[in-house]
Amino acid sequence: MHKSCPRSEVGKSLEPEVHIVDRYMQLVKKCFTMTNVMLEGGKEIDLLAVNPISGEKYHIEVRVATGRGFALRLIDSQTKSGRKHRRGMDTLNEIKFVHPTVVSAVREIFGGGEYRKVLVVWDVEDSKVIEQAKSLYSIEIWKISSIISELTQEVKTKPYRNDVLRTIQLISKKANLVS
């Protein structure tokens, strides 16, 4: 019996932050990407990327919240009723990176071998979280603000029809006029 391959929801619109990271991986990191990979049990992978020249592979999850109170921490906190806030590396690693359904799908798509695990966030509780995420979970933490800065430099004034890239260009142009 043929096992069905995880599928990417091509027609599904991306969350803006995933779209930004997707374009960053394509334009800055020179990768082919696959977004919104739907898995069994309601699981989803935000982004898989492969650099065809270096062979580097990435499993990227984007957890960006701009509201107050969401900064990535090492150990998750809980509500009074015991529900996790899902802002701790321990919880995010468990549900986004090492869940058996996710690991199996990533291996199937990448064909085995090593790959980098990346979590993109707005902010971290303290800088030690970045180092500890790498040493404890082998997960790199990237900040969306750095990604936007690098992407802004890459797109500058090139003529893009992509809504997200064009918005970044317009905001960048406005920022240059103000400063």
LUMTI-459182 format. One line per 8 residues: number of its first residue (from 1); for each residue y, z, x of C-alpha. Coordinates in steps of 0.1 Angstrom, whole numbers, padded with zeros to 4 digits, always signed. Example, Ala and Ser with C-alpha at 12.3 -4.5 7.8 and 13.67 -1.06 7.14 Angstrom:
1) -0045 +0078 +0123 ~ -0011 +0071 +0137 $
***
This chain:
1) +0000 +0000 +0000 ~ +0034 -0010 +0014 ~ +0058 +0019 +0018 ~ +0093 +0010 +0007 ~ +0120 +0011 +0033 ~ +0151 +0033 +0027 ~ +0179 +0012 +0012 ~ +0216 +0010 +0018 $
9) +0237 +0010 -0013 ~ +0257 -0021 -0003 ~ +0277 -0023 -0036 ~ +0284 +0014 -0037 ~ +0319 +0023 -0026 ~ +0322 +0045 +0004 ~ +0341 +0077 +0005 ~ +0373 +0070 +0024 $
17) +0363 +0092 +0053 ~ +0329 +0075 +0057 ~ +0347 +0041 +0055 ~ +0370 +0052 +0084 ~ +0340 +0063 +0105 ~ +0321 +0032 +0097 ~ +0350 +0009 +0108 ~ +0355 +0032 +0139 $
25) +0319 +0027 +0149 ~ +0322 -0011 +0144 ~ +0355 -0017 +0160 ~ +0358 +0010 +0187 ~ +0321 +0017 +0195 ~ +0310 -0019 +0189 ~ +0281 -0010 +0167 ~ +0262 -0025 +0138 $
33) +0262 +0000 +0109 ~ +0243 +0009 +0078 ~ +0260 +0031 +0053 ~ +0249 +0052 +0022 ~ +0212 +0051 +0030 ~ +0195 +0064 -0001 ~ +0164 +0084 +0003 ~ +0138 +0101 -0018 $
41) +0147 +0134 -0035 ~ +0184 +0126 -0038 ~ +0189 +0127 +0000 ~ +0214 +0103 +0015 ~ +0224 +0094 +0051 ~ +0261 +0087 +0055 ~ +0259 +0063 +0084 ~ +0234 +0049 +0109 $
49) +0248 +0028 +0138 ~ +0234 +0009 +0168 ~ +0252 -0005 +0197 ~ +0233 -0038 +0204 ~ +0245 -0039 +0241 ~ +0238 -0003 +0252 ~ +0210 +0003 +0227 ~ +0226 +0036 +0217 $
57) +0217 +0048 +0182 ~ +0236 +0072 +0160 ~ +0229 +0092 +0129 ~ +0263 +0103 +0116 ~ +0271 +0126 +0087 ~ +0307 +0130 +0076 ~ +0318 +0164 +0062 ~ +0355 +0162 +0059 $
65) +0375 +0185 +0036 ~ +0412 +0189 +0039 ~ +0415 +0219 +0016 ~ +0422 +0253 +0030 ~ +0393 +0273 +0040 ~ +0369 +0245 +0051 ~ +0365 +0247 +0089 ~ +0330 +0241 +0103 $
73) +0315 +0274 +0115 ~ +0282 +0281 +0133 ~ +0266 +0303 +0106 ~ +0271 +0295 +0069 ~ +0288 +0320 +0046 ~ +0276 +0327 +0010 ~ +0291 +0333 -0024 ~ +0286 +0367 -0040 $
81) +0256 +0352 -0059 ~ +0240 +0341 -0026 ~ +0248 +0304 -0028 ~ +0256 +0289 +0006 ~ +0291 +0273 +0011 ~ +0276 +0245 +0031 ~ +0301 +0248 +0059 ~ +0279 +0263 +0086 $
89) +0260 +0243 +0113 ~ +0228 +0261 +0104 ~ +0229 +0248 +0068 ~ +0242 +0214 +0076 ~ +0216 +0208 +0103 ~ +0189 +0218 +0079 ~ +0200 +0196 +0050 ~ +0216 +0167 +0068 $
97) +0197 +0162 +0101 ~ +0163 +0179 +0103 ~ +0151 +0176 +0067 ~ +0117 +0158 +0069 ~ +0128 +0130 +0045 ~ +0159 +0124 +0066 ~ +0140 +0125 +0100 ~ +0113 +0102 +0087 $
105) +0139 +0076 +0074 ~ +0159 +0076 +0106 ~ +0127 +0071 +0127 ~ +0116 +0043 +0103 ~ +0149 +0025 +0105 ~ +0155 +0030 +0142 ~ +0118 +0023 +0151 ~ +0115 +0056 +0169 $
113) +0131 +0066 +0202 ~ +0161 +0088 +0209 ~ +0193 +0088 +0188 ~ +0225 +0108 +0188 ~ +0232 +0132 +0159 ~ +0269 +0134 +0150 ~ +0288 +0155 +0125 ~ +0323 +0144 +0117 $
121) +0346 +0172 +0104 ~ +0383 +0179 +0099 ~ +0383 +0211 +0118 ~ +0362 +0238 +0134 ~ +0365 +0276 +0130 ~ +0368 +0279 +0168 ~ +0362 +0256 +0197 ~ +0329 +0273 +0206 $
129) +0314 +0258 +0175 ~ +0315 +0224 +0192 ~ +0296 +0236 +0223 ~ +0272 +0257 +0203 ~ +0264 +0228 +0179 ~ +0254 +0207 +0209 ~ +0234 +0233 +0226 ~ +0216 +0249 +0196 $
137) +0212 +0218 +0174 ~ +0218 +0188 +0196 ~ +0245 +0177 +0173 ~ +0278 +0163 +0185 ~ +0309 +0173 +0166 ~ +0336 +0147 +0163 ~ +0370 +0154 +0146 ~ +0382 +0128 +0121 $
145) +0418 +0131 +0135 ~ +0405 +0118 +0169 ~ +0386 +0090 +0152 ~ +0417 +0080 +0133 ~ +0439 +0081 +0164 ~ +0414 +0058 +0183 ~ +0410 +0035 +0154 ~ +0448 +0033 +0150 $
153) +0451 +0022 +0186 ~ +0423 -0004 +0181 ~ +0438 -0020 +0150 ~ +0475 -0019 +0159 ~ +0489 -0051 +0144 ~ +0458 -0073 +0141 ~ +0457 -0089 +0106 ~ +0431 -0070 +0086 $
161) +0424 -0074 +0049 ~ +0403 -0043 +0048 ~ +0421 -0016 +0026 ~ +0413 +0013 +0049 ~ +0424 -0005 +0081 ~ +0455 -0018 +0064 ~ +0464 +0017 +0052 ~ +0460 +0031 +0087 $
169) +0482 +0003 +0100 ~ +0509 +0010 +0075 ~ +0509 +0048 +0081 ~ +0509 +0042 +0118 ~ +0539 +0019 +0114 ~ +0557 +0044 +0093 ~ +0550 +0072 +0119 ~ +0564 +0050 +0146 $
177) +0596 +0043 +0126 ~ +0601 +0081 +0120 ~ +0596 +0091 +0156 $
***
